[in-house]
Amino acid sequence: MSVKILKISIVTLSKGNILFAPHHGRDSGKIPKSMLDKLKPDIIIIGEAPSANLNYYQGYNTITQN
């Protein structure tokens, strides 16, 4: 038995003013650069986590909750 998986893109990304970083802003759950290039956020909000684990999204304006 073989299984064929189809990749279908149904989401269109557009500019966003404020982006809340997933996974409390940790590097392990960061938003891919390809998505950031489409979203072009003005500000990225980074949640509360140990600073050693955070992705600070260099090149973007960020606000941290730590």
PQR file of N, CA, C, O and H, with PARSE charges and radii, in Angstrom:
ATOM      1  N   MET A   1       0.844  -1.179   0.000 -0.4000 1.5000
ATOM      2  CA  MET A   1       0.000   0.000   0.000 -0.0000 2.0000
ATOM      3  C   MET A   1       0.890   1.243   0.000  0.5500 1.7000
ATOM      4  O   MET A   1       1.805   1.350   0.816 -0.5500 1.4000
ATOM      5  N   SER A   2       0.630   2.170  -0.899 -0.4000 1.5000
ATOM      6  CA  SER A   2       1.392   3.416  -0.909 -0.0000 2.0000
ATOM      7  C   SER A   2       0.441   4.584  -0.615  0.5500 1.7000
ATOM      8  O   SER A   2      -0.746   4.559  -0.939 -0.5500 1.4000
ATOM      9  H   SER A   2      -0.114   2.084  -1.562  0.4000 1.0000
ATOM     10  N   VAL A   3       1.021   5.591   0.009 -0.4000 1.5000
ATOM     11  CA  VAL A   3       0.253   6.775   0.373 -0.0000 2.0000
ATOM     12  C   VAL A   3       0.862   7.973  -0.321  0.5500 1.7000
ATOM     13  O   VAL A   3       2.076   8.172  -0.278 -0.5500 1.4000
ATOM     14  H   VAL A   3       1.985   5.611   0.272  0.4000 1.0000
ATOM     15  N   LYS A   4       0.039   8.758  -0.948 -0.4000 1.5000
ATOM     16  CA  LYS A   4       0.512   9.958  -1.622 -0.0000 2.0000
ATOM     17  C   LYS A   4       0.002  11.169  -0.834  0.5500 1.7000
ATOM     18  O   LYS A   4      -1.196  11.306  -0.586 -0.5500 1.4000
ATOM     19  H   LYS A   4      -0.947   8.597  -0.983  0.4000 1.0000
ATOM     20  N   ILE A   5       0.921  12.028  -0.453 -0.4000 1.5000
ATOM     21  CA  ILE A   5       0.570  13.220   0.312 -0.0000 2.0000
ATOM     22  C   ILE A   5       0.669  14.430  -0.608  0.5500 1.7000
ATOM     23  O   ILE A   5       1.695  14.661  -1.248 -0.5500 1.4000
ATOM     24  H   ILE A   5       1.894  11.917  -0.654  0.4000 1.0000
ATOM     25  N   LEU A   6      -0.401  15.188  -0.660 -0.4000 1.5000
ATOM     26  CA  LEU A   6      -0.417  16.401  -1.480 -0.0000 2.0000
ATOM     27  C   LEU A   6      -0.199  17.609  -0.590  0.5500 1.7000
ATOM     28  O   LEU A   6      -0.794  17.723   0.481 -0.5500 1.4000
ATOM     29  H   LEU A   6      -1.234  15.001  -0.140  0.4000 1.0000
ATOM     30  N   LYS A   7       0.644  18.493  -1.037 -0.4000 1.5000
ATOM     31  CA  LYS A   7       0.887  19.734  -0.311 -0.0000 2.0000
ATOM     32  C   LYS A   7       0.072  20.831  -0.983  0.5500 1.7000
ATOM     33  O   LYS A   7       0.327  21.204  -2.129 -0.5500 1.4000
ATOM     34  H   LYS A   7       1.127  18.401  -1.908  0.4000 1.0000
ATOM     35  N   ILE A   8      -0.912  21.341  -0.248 -0.4000 1.5000
ATOM     36  CA  ILE A   8      -1.777  22.385  -0.778 -0.0000 2.0000
ATOM     37  C   ILE A   8      -1.670  23.598   0.125  0.5500 1.7000
ATOM     38  O   ILE A   8      -1.856  23.495   1.338 -0.5500 1.4000
ATOM     39  H   ILE A   8      -1.118  21.038   0.683  0.4000 1.0000
ATOM     40  N   SER A   9      -1.375  24.731  -0.455 -0.4000 1.5000
ATOM     41  CA  SER A   9      -1.271  25.971   0.308 -0.0000 2.0000
ATOM     42  C   SER A   9      -2.568  26.754   0.157  0.5500 1.7000
ATOM     43  O   SER A   9      -2.927  27.164  -0.947 -0.5500 1.4000
ATOM     44  H   SER A   9      -1.224  24.815  -1.440  0.4000 1.0000
ATOM     45  N   ILE A  10      -3.274  26.960   1.272 -0.4000 1.5000
ATOM     46  CA  ILE A  10      -4.535  27.694   1.224 -0.0000 2.0000
ATOM     47  C   ILE A  10      -4.467  28.976   2.059  0.5500 1.7000
ATOM     48  O   ILE A  10      -5.459  29.696   2.178 -0.5500 1.4000
ATOM     49  H   ILE A  10      -2.983  26.627   2.169  0.4000 1.0000
ATOM     50  N   VAL A  11      -3.302  29.257   2.632 -0.4000 1.5000
ATOM     51  CA  VAL A  11      -3.143  30.435   3.472 -0.0000 2.0000
ATOM     52  C   VAL A  11      -2.360  31.497   2.714  0.5500 1.7000
ATOM     53  O   VAL A  11      -1.289  31.227   2.171 -0.5500 1.4000
ATOM     54  H   VAL A  11      -2.496  28.673   2.535  0.4000 1.0000
ATOM     55  N   THR A  12      -2.902  32.692   2.687 -0.4000 1.5000
ATOM     56  CA  THR A  12      -2.209  33.817   2.076 -0.0000 2.0000
ATOM     57  C   THR A  12      -1.763  34.749   3.192  0.5500 1.7000
ATOM     58  O   THR A  12      -2.582  35.201   3.993 -0.5500 1.4000
ATOM     59  H   THR A  12      -3.772  32.911   3.128  0.4000 1.0000
ATOM     60  N   LEU A  13      -0.487  35.034   3.247 -0.4000 1.5000
ATOM     61  CA  LEU A  13       0.052  35.920   4.270 -0.0000 2.0000
ATOM     62  C   LEU A  13       0.182  37.326   3.724  0.5500 1.7000
ATOM     63  O   LEU A  13       0.584  37.531   2.579 -0.5500 1.4000
ATOM     64  H   LEU A  13       0.179  34.668   2.597  0.4000 1.0000
ATOM     65  N   SER A  14      -0.165  38.296   4.564 -0.4000 1.5000
ATOM     66  CA  SER A  14      -0.002  39.685   4.174 -0.0000 2.0000
ATOM     67  C   SER A  14       0.588  40.468   5.344  0.5500 1.7000
ATOM     68  O   SER A  14       0.719  39.935   6.446 -0.5500 1.4000
ATOM     69  H   SER A  14      -0.492  38.129   5.495  0.4000 1.0000
ATOM     70  N   LYS A  15       0.938  41.709   5.110 -0.4000 1.5000
ATOM     71  CA  LYS A  15       1.577  42.563   6.111 -0.0000 2.0000
ATOM     72  C   LYS A  15       0.792  42.567   7.405  0.5500 1.7000
ATOM     73  O   LYS A  15      -0.436  42.648   7.414 -0.5500 1.4000
ATOM     74  H   LYS A  15       0.832  42.141   4.215  0.4000 1.0000
ATOM     75  N   GLY A  16       1.543  42.478   8.509 -0.4000 1.5000
ATOM     76  CA  GLY A  16       0.942  42.570   9.835 -0.0000 2.0000
ATOM     77  C   GLY A  16       1.668  43.619  10.645  0.5500 1.7000
ATOM     78  O   GLY A  16       2.887  43.750  10.535 -0.5500 1.4000
ATOM     79  H   GLY A  16       2.541  42.413   8.501  0.4000 1.0000
ATOM     80  N   ASN A  17       0.941  44.372  11.460 -0.4000 1.5000
ATOM     81  CA  ASN A  17       1.579  45.415  12.265 -0.0000 2.0000
ATOM     82  C   ASN A  17       2.246  44.835  13.506  0.5500 1.7000
ATOM     83  O   ASN A  17       3.389  45.168  13.818 -0.5500 1.4000
ATOM     84  H   ASN A  17      -0.049  44.265  11.549  0.4000 1.0000
ATOM     85  N   ILE A  18       1.525  43.963  14.215 -0.4000 1.5000
ATOM     86  CA  ILE A  18       2.041  43.392  15.458 -0.0000 2.0000
ATOM     87  C   ILE A  18       1.976  41.878  15.352  0.5500 1.7000
ATOM     88  O   ILE A  18       0.950  41.312  14.976 -0.5500 1.4000
ATOM     89  H   ILE A  18       0.596  43.692  13.961  0.4000 1.0000
ATOM     90  N   LEU A  19       3.085  41.231  15.687 -0.4000 1.5000
ATOM     91  CA  LEU A  19       3.164  39.779  15.643 -0.0000 2.0000
ATOM     92  C   LEU A  19       3.536  39.264  17.024  0.5500 1.7000
ATOM     93  O   LEU A  19       4.542  39.689  17.591 -0.5500 1.4000
ATOM     94  H   LEU A  19       3.919  41.691  15.992  0.4000 1.0000
ATOM     95  N   PHE A  20       2.746  38.362  17.567 -0.4000 1.5000
ATOM     96  CA  PHE A  20       3.069  37.718  18.839 -0.0000 2.0000
ATOM     97  C   PHE A  20       3.855  36.452  18.521  0.5500 1.7000
ATOM     98  O   PHE A  20       3.328  35.524  17.906 -0.5500 1.4000
ATOM     99  H   PHE A  20       1.929  38.017  17.106  0.4000 1.0000
ATOM    100  N   ALA A  21       5.111  36.417  18.940 -0.4000 1.5000
ATOM    101  CA  ALA A  21       5.977  35.269  18.657 -0.0000 2.0000
ATOM    102  C   ALA A  21       5.428  34.021  19.360  0.5500 1.7000
ATOM    103  O   ALA A  21       5.117  34.072  20.550 -0.5500 1.4000
ATOM    104  H   ALA A  21       5.540  37.170  19.440  0.4000 1.0000
ATOM    105  N   PRO A  22       5.308  32.911  18.642 -0.5600 1.5000
ATOM    106  CA  PRO A  22       4.810  31.678  19.255  0.2800 2.0000
ATOM    107  C   PRO A  22       5.822  31.075  20.218  0.5500 1.7000
ATOM    108  O   PRO A  22       6.999  31.433  20.210 -0.5500 1.4000
ATOM    109  N   HIS A  23       5.351  30.168  21.037 -0.4000 1.5000
ATOM    110  CA  HIS A  23       6.198  29.400  21.958 -0.0000 2.0000
ATOM    111  C   HIS A  23       6.983  30.325  22.884  0.5500 1.7000
ATOM    112  O   HIS A  23       8.149  30.075  23.187 -0.5500 1.4000
ATOM    113  H   HIS A  23       4.394  29.878  21.044  0.4000 1.0000
ATOM    114  N   HIS A  24       6.326  31.399  23.330 -0.4000 1.5000
ATOM    115  CA  HIS A  24       6.916  32.394  24.239 -0.0000 2.0000
ATOM    116  C   HIS A  24       8.175  33.033  23.658  0.5500 1.7000
ATOM    117  O   HIS A  24       9.000  33.556  24.406 -0.5500 1.4000
ATOM    118  H   HIS A  24       5.378  31.602  23.085  0.4000 1.0000
ATOM    119  N   GLY A  25       8.334  33.000  22.333 -0.4000 1.5000
ATOM    120  CA  GLY A  25       9.499  33.597  21.699 -0.0000 2.0000
ATOM    121  C   GLY A  25      10.733  32.712  21.714  0.5500 1.7000
ATOM    122  O   GLY A  25      11.815  33.145  21.318 -0.5500 1.4000
ATOM    123  H   GLY A  25       7.664  32.575  21.724  0.4000 1.0000
ATOM    124  N   ARG A  26      10.576  31.473  22.168 -0.4000 1.5000
ATOM    125  CA  ARG A  26      11.732  30.571  22.212 -0.0000 2.0000
ATOM    126  C   ARG A  26      12.243  30.272  20.807  0.5500 1.7000
ATOM    127  O   ARG A  26      11.472  30.222  19.848 -0.5500 1.4000
ATOM    128  H   ARG A  26       9.697  31.121  22.490  0.4000 1.0000
ATOM    129  N   ASP A  27      13.535  30.078  20.705 -0.4000 1.5000
ATOM    130  CA  ASP A  27      14.174  29.786  19.425 -0.0000 2.0000
ATOM    131  C   ASP A  27      13.625  28.500  18.811  0.5500 1.7000
ATOM    132  O   ASP A  27      13.563  28.379  17.588 -0.5500 1.4000
ATOM    133  H   ASP A  27      14.161  30.119  21.484  0.4000 1.0000
ATOM    134  N   SER A  28      13.227  27.541  19.646 -0.4000 1.5000
ATOM    135  CA  SER A  28      12.744  26.254  19.136 -0.0000 2.0000
ATOM    136  C   SER A  28      11.392  26.372  18.428  0.5500 1.7000
ATOM    137  O   SER A  28      10.992  25.443  17.727 -0.5500 1.4000
ATOM    138  H   SER A  28      13.278  27.640  20.640  0.4000 1.0000
ATOM    139  N   GLY A  29      10.694  27.469  18.592 -0.4000 1.5000
ATOM    140  CA  GLY A  29       9.406  27.641  17.929 -0.0000 2.0000
ATOM    141  C   GLY A  29       9.347  28.891  17.079  0.5500 1.7000
ATOM    142  O   GLY A  29       8.272  29.444  16.846 -0.5500 1.4000
ATOM    143  H   GLY A  29      11.019  28.224  19.162  0.4000 1.0000
ATOM    144  N   LYS A  30      10.510  29.339  16.615 -0.4000 1.5000
ATOM    145  CA  LYS A  30      10.571  30.613  15.888 -0.0000 2.0000
ATOM    146  C   LYS A  30       9.806  30.561  14.563  0.5500 1.7000
ATOM    147  O   LYS A  30       9.596  29.494  13.987 -0.5500 1.4000
ATOM    148  H   LYS A  30      11.383  28.890  16.804  0.4000 1.0000
ATOM    149  N   ILE A  31       9.406  31.720  14.109 -0.4000 1.5000
ATOM    150  CA  ILE A  31       8.717  31.861  12.834 -0.0000 2.0000
ATOM    151  C   ILE A  31       9.763  31.849  11.730  0.5500 1.7000
ATOM    152  O   ILE A  31      10.753  32.576  11.812 -0.5500 1.4000
ATOM    153  H   ILE A  31       9.577  32.587  14.578  0.4000 1.0000
ATOM    154  N   PRO A  32       9.560  31.030  10.694 -0.5600 1.5000
ATOM    155  CA  PRO A  32      10.552  30.970   9.609  0.2800 2.0000
ATOM    156  C   PRO A  32      10.720  32.319   8.917  0.5500 1.7000
ATOM    157  O   PRO A  32       9.765  33.086   8.796 -0.5500 1.4000
ATOM    158  N   LYS A  33      11.928  32.600   8.468 -0.4000 1.5000
ATOM    159  CA  LYS A  33      12.241  33.856   7.776 -0.0000 2.0000
ATOM    160  C   LYS A  33      11.339  34.054   6.561  0.5500 1.7000
ATOM    161  O   LYS A  33      10.944  35.181   6.264 -0.5500 1.4000
ATOM    162  H   LYS A  33      12.704  31.976   8.567  0.4000 1.0000
ATOM    163  N   SER A  34      11.011  32.975   5.858 -0.4000 1.5000
ATOM    164  CA  SER A  34      10.151  33.094   4.674 -0.0000 2.0000
ATOM    165  C   SER A  34       8.773  33.668   5.037  0.5500 1.7000
ATOM    166  O   SER A  34       8.187  34.417   4.256 -0.5500 1.4000
ATOM    167  H   SER A  34      11.332  32.059   6.099  0.4000 1.0000
ATOM    168  N   MET A  35       8.264  33.318   6.215 -0.4000 1.5000
ATOM    169  CA  MET A  35       6.981  33.869   6.667 -0.0000 2.0000
ATOM    170  C   MET A  35       7.150  35.316   7.123  0.5500 1.7000
ATOM    171  O   MET A  35       6.305  36.162   6.831 -0.5500 1.4000
ATOM    172  H   MET A  35       8.741  32.709   6.849  0.4000 1.0000
ATOM    173  N   LEU A  36       8.242  35.605   7.839 -0.4000 1.5000
ATOM    174  CA  LEU A  36       8.494  36.971   8.289 -0.0000 2.0000
ATOM    175  C   LEU A  36       8.633  37.925   7.104  0.5500 1.7000
ATOM    176  O   LEU A  36       8.189  39.071   7.172 -0.5500 1.4000
ATOM    177  H   LEU A  36       8.929  34.918   8.076  0.4000 1.0000
ATOM    178  N   ASP A  37       9.249  37.453   6.019 -0.4000 1.5000
ATOM    179  CA  ASP A  37       9.405  38.272   4.818 -0.0000 2.0000
ATOM    180  C   ASP A  37       8.050  38.658   4.234  0.5500 1.7000
ATOM    181  O   ASP A  37       7.913  39.742   3.668 -0.5500 1.4000
ATOM    182  H   ASP A  37       9.610  36.522   5.964  0.4000 1.0000
ATOM    183  N   LYS A  38       7.050  37.791   4.361 -0.4000 1.5000
ATOM    184  CA  LYS A  38       5.711  38.084   3.846 -0.0000 2.0000
ATOM    185  C   LYS A  38       4.898  38.923   4.829  0.5500 1.7000
ATOM    186  O   LYS A  38       4.133  39.795   4.416 -0.5500 1.4000
ATOM    187  H   LYS A  38       7.161  36.910   4.821  0.4000 1.0000
ATOM    188  N   LEU A  39       5.059  38.667   6.117 -0.4000 1.5000
ATOM    189  CA  LEU A  39       4.292  39.383   7.135 -0.0000 2.0000
ATOM    190  C   LEU A  39       4.811  40.800   7.358  0.5500 1.7000
ATOM    191  O   LEU A  39       4.028  41.714   7.612 -0.5500 1.4000
ATOM    192  H   LEU A  39       5.680  37.959   6.453  0.4000 1.0000
ATOM    193  N   LYS A  40       6.116  40.984   7.265 -0.4000 1.5000
ATOM    194  CA  LYS A  40       6.765  42.283   7.480 -0.0000 2.0000
ATOM    195  C   LYS A  40       6.213  43.004   8.718  0.5500 1.7000
ATOM    196  O   LYS A  40       5.720  44.126   8.606 -0.5500 1.4000
ATOM    197  H   LYS A  40       6.752  40.241   7.059  0.4000 1.0000
ATOM    198  N   PRO A  41       6.292  42.370   9.896 -0.5600 1.5000
ATOM    199  CA  PRO A  41       5.716  42.993  11.090  0.2800 2.0000
ATOM    200  C   PRO A  41       6.467  44.252  11.503  0.5500 1.7000
ATOM    201  O   PRO A  41       7.686  44.341  11.354 -0.5500 1.4000
ATOM    202  N   ASP A  42       5.718  45.228  12.027 -0.4000 1.5000
ATOM    203  CA  ASP A  42       6.332  46.445  12.560 -0.0000 2.0000
ATOM    204  C   ASP A  42       6.953  46.159  13.923  0.5500 1.7000
ATOM    205  O   ASP A  42       8.016  46.684  14.252 -0.5500 1.4000
ATOM    206  H   ASP A  42       4.728  45.155  12.149  0.4000 1.0000
ATOM    207  N   ILE A  43       6.279  45.320  14.717 -0.4000 1.5000
ATOM    208  CA  ILE A  43       6.751  44.967  16.060 -0.0000 2.0000
ATOM    209  C   ILE A  43       6.480  43.485  16.293  0.5500 1.7000
ATOM    210  O   ILE A  43       5.427  42.970  15.919 -0.5500 1.4000
ATOM    211  H   ILE A  43       5.415  44.893  14.450  0.4000 1.0000
ATOM    212  N   ILE A  44       7.445  42.806  16.915 -0.4000 1.5000
ATOM    213  CA  ILE A  44       7.252  41.417  17.333 -0.0000 2.0000
ATOM    214  C   ILE A  44       7.267  41.390  18.851  0.5500 1.7000
ATOM    215  O   ILE A  44       8.226  41.843  19.477 -0.5500 1.4000
ATOM    216  H   ILE A  44       8.301  43.224  17.219  0.4000 1.0000
ATOM    217  N   ILE A  45       6.199  40.855  19.445 -0.4000 1.5000
ATOM    218  CA  ILE A  45       6.101  40.716  20.892 -0.0000 2.0000
ATOM    219  C   ILE A  45       6.659  39.349  21.271  0.5500 1.7000
ATOM    220  O   ILE A  45       6.195  38.322  20.777 -0.5500 1.4000
ATOM    221  H   ILE A  45       5.421  40.487  18.937  0.4000 1.0000
ATOM    222  N   ILE A  46       7.655  39.345  22.147 -0.4000 1.5000
ATOM    223  CA  ILE A  46       8.298  38.113  22.591 -0.0000 2.0000
ATOM    224  C   ILE A  46       7.863  37.837  24.026  0.5500 1.7000
ATOM    225  O   ILE A  46       7.984  38.706  24.889 -0.5500 1.4000
ATOM    226  H   ILE A  46       8.032  40.179  22.548  0.4000 1.0000
ATOM    227  N   GLY A  47       7.365  36.648  24.281 -0.4000 1.5000
ATOM    228  CA  GLY A  47       6.837  36.289  25.591 -0.0000 2.0000
ATOM    229  C   GLY A  47       7.886  36.077  26.655  0.5500 1.7000
ATOM    230  O   GLY A  47       9.071  36.337  26.446 -0.5500 1.4000
ATOM    231  H   GLY A  47       7.267  35.942  23.580  0.4000 1.0000
ATOM    232  N   GLU A  48       7.438  35.606  27.789 -0.4000 1.5000
ATOM    233  CA  GLU A  48       8.306  35.412  28.943 -0.0000 2.0000
ATOM    234  C   GLU A  48       8.930  34.019  28.914  0.5500 1.7000
ATOM    235  O   GLU A  48       8.226  33.009  28.948 -0.5500 1.4000
ATOM    236  H   GLU A  48       6.475  35.395  27.959  0.4000 1.0000
ATOM    237  N   ALA A  49      10.230  33.981  28.851 -0.4000 1.5000
ATOM    238  CA  ALA A  49      11.002  32.737  28.877 -0.0000 2.0000
ATOM    239  C   ALA A  49      12.428  33.116  29.266  0.5500 1.7000
ATOM    240  O   ALA A  49      12.806  34.283  29.167 -0.5500 1.4000
ATOM    241  H   ALA A  49      10.802  34.802  28.823  0.4000 1.0000
ATOM    242  N   PRO A  50      13.223  32.140  29.709 -0.5600 1.5000
ATOM    243  CA  PRO A  50      14.624  32.448  30.028  0.2800 2.0000
ATOM    244  C   PRO A  50      15.320  33.060  28.799  0.5500 1.7000
ATOM    245  O   PRO A  50      15.176  32.552  27.687 -0.5500 1.4000
ATOM    246  N   SER A  51      16.062  34.134  29.000 -0.4000 1.5000
ATOM    247  CA  SER A  51      16.670  34.851  27.880 -0.0000 2.0000
ATOM    248  C   SER A  51      17.597  33.975  27.043  0.5500 1.7000
ATOM    249  O   SER A  51      17.777  34.232  25.853 -0.5500 1.4000
ATOM    250  H   SER A  51      16.180  34.547  29.903  0.4000 1.0000
ATOM    251  N   ALA A  52      18.181  32.958  27.641 -0.4000 1.5000
ATOM    252  CA  ALA A  52      19.069  32.060  26.894 -0.0000 2.0000
ATOM    253  C   ALA A  52      18.298  31.262  25.838  0.5500 1.7000
ATOM    254  O   ALA A  52      18.892  30.774  24.875 -0.5500 1.4000
ATOM    255  H   ALA A  52      18.035  32.750  28.608  0.4000 1.0000
ATOM    256  N   ASN A  53      16.975  31.126  26.014 -0.4000 1.5000
ATOM    257  CA  ASN A  53      16.162  30.325  25.095 -0.0000 2.0000
ATOM    258  C   ASN A  53      15.436  31.158  24.044  0.5500 1.7000
ATOM    259  O   ASN A  53      14.809  30.602  23.142 -0.5500 1.4000
ATOM    260  H   ASN A  53      16.493  31.521  26.795  0.4000 1.0000
ATOM    261  N   LEU A  54      15.513  32.480  24.149 -0.4000 1.5000
ATOM    262  CA  LEU A  54      14.723  33.339  23.269 -0.0000 2.0000
ATOM    263  C   LEU A  54      15.378  33.560  21.918  0.5500 1.7000
ATOM    264  O   LEU A  54      16.602  33.545  21.783 -0.5500 1.4000
ATOM    265  H   LEU A  54      16.022  32.931  24.882  0.4000 1.0000
ATOM    266  N   ASN A  55      14.530  33.765  20.925 -0.4000 1.5000
ATOM    267  CA  ASN A  55      14.970  34.219  19.616 -0.0000 2.0000
ATOM    268  C   ASN A  55      14.577  35.690  19.558  0.5500 1.7000
ATOM    269  O   ASN A  55      13.393  36.015  19.640 -0.5500 1.4000
ATOM    270  H   ASN A  55      13.536  33.778  21.034  0.4000 1.0000
ATOM    271  N   TYR A  56      15.539  36.568  19.421 -0.4000 1.5000
ATOM    272  CA  TYR A  56      15.264  37.999  19.487 -0.0000 2.0000
ATOM    273  C   TYR A  56      14.920  38.616  18.129  0.5500 1.7000
ATOM    274  O   TYR A  56      14.786  39.836  18.029 -0.5500 1.4000
ATOM    275  H   TYR A  56      16.501  36.304  19.354  0.4000 1.0000
ATOM    276  N   TYR A  57      14.776  37.804  17.095 -0.4000 1.5000
ATOM    277  CA  TYR A  57      14.360  38.269  15.779 -0.0000 2.0000
ATOM    278  C   TYR A  57      15.161  39.503  15.342  0.5500 1.7000
ATOM    279  O   TYR A  57      14.612  40.592  15.174 -0.5500 1.4000
ATOM    280  H   TYR A  57      14.884  36.813  17.177  0.4000 1.0000
ATOM    281  N   GLN A  58      16.453  39.305  15.165 -0.4000 1.5000
ATOM    282  CA  GLN A  58      17.345  40.393  14.752 -0.0000 2.0000
ATOM    283  C   GLN A  58      16.844  41.047  13.467  0.5500 1.7000
ATOM    284  O   GLN A  58      16.388  40.375  12.542 -0.5500 1.4000
ATOM    285  H   GLN A  58      16.899  38.421  15.301  0.4000 1.0000
ATOM    286  N   GLY A  59      16.942  42.359  13.434 -0.4000 1.5000
ATOM    287  CA  GLY A  59      16.499  43.111  12.281 -0.0000 2.0000
ATOM    288  C   GLY A  59      15.057  43.575  12.381  0.5500 1.7000
ATOM    289  O   GLY A  59      14.571  44.292  11.506 -0.5500 1.4000
ATOM    290  H   GLY A  59      17.313  42.905  14.185  0.4000 1.0000
ATOM    291  N   TYR A  60      14.370  43.172  13.442 -0.4000 1.5000
ATOM    292  CA  TYR A  60      12.974  43.567  13.656 -0.0000 2.0000
ATOM    293  C   TYR A  60      12.865  44.319  14.983  0.5500 1.7000
ATOM    294  O   TYR A  60      13.660  44.087  15.893 -0.5500 1.4000
ATOM    295  H   TYR A  60      14.764  42.589  14.153  0.4000 1.0000
ATOM    296  N   ASN A  61      11.892  45.211  15.096 -0.4000 1.5000
ATOM    297  CA  ASN A  61      11.598  45.876  16.351 -0.0000 2.0000
ATOM    298  C   ASN A  61      10.887  44.875  17.253  0.5500 1.7000
ATOM    299  O   ASN A  61       9.883  44.284  16.857 -0.5500 1.4000
ATOM    300  H   ASN A  61      11.246  45.400  14.357  0.4000 1.0000
ATOM    301  N   THR A  62      11.401  44.685  18.461 -0.4000 1.5000
ATOM    302  CA  THR A  62      10.809  43.708  19.369 -0.0000 2.0000
ATOM    303  C   THR A  62      10.521  44.320  20.722  0.5500 1.7000
ATOM    304  O   THR A  62      11.148  45.295  21.136 -0.5500 1.4000
ATOM    305  H   THR A  62      12.216  45.166  18.784  0.4000 1.0000
ATOM    306  N   ILE A  63       9.553  43.722  21.402 -0.4000 1.5000
ATOM    307  CA  ILE A  63       9.256  44.049  22.797 -0.0000 2.0000
ATOM    308  C   ILE A  63       9.281  42.724  23.538  0.5500 1.7000
ATOM    309  O   ILE A  63       8.608  41.774  23.136 -0.5500 1.4000
ATOM    310  H   ILE A  63       9.043  42.930  21.066  0.4000 1.0000
ATOM    311  N   THR A  64      10.048  42.652  24.614 -0.4000 1.5000
ATOM    312  CA  THR A  64      10.107  41.420  25.414 -0.0000 2.0000
ATOM    313  C   THR A  64       9.334  41.605  26.705  0.5500 1.7000
ATOM    314  O   THR A  64       9.209  42.719  27.212 -0.5500 1.4000
ATOM    315  H   THR A  64      10.595  43.424  24.940  0.4000 1.0000
ATOM    316  N   GLN A  65       8.822  40.517  27.227 -0.4000 1.5000
ATOM    317  CA  GLN A  65       8.056  40.552  28.465 -0.0000 2.0000
ATOM    318  C   GLN A  65       8.889  40.117  29.666  0.5500 1.7000
ATOM    319  O   GLN A  65       8.355  39.958  30.764 -0.5500 1.4000
ATOM    320  H   GLN A  65       8.924  39.611  26.815  0.4000 1.0000
ATOM    321  N   ASN A  66      10.185  39.925  29.471 -0.4000 1.5000
ATOM    322  CA  ASN A  66      11.043  39.519  30.584 -0.0000 2.0000
ATOM    323  C   ASN A  66      11.447  40.720  31.410  0.5500 1.7000
ATOM    324  O   ASN A  66      12.173  40.576  32.394 -0.5500 1.4000
ATOM    325  H   ASN A  66      10.619  40.055  28.580  0.4000 1.0000
TER
END
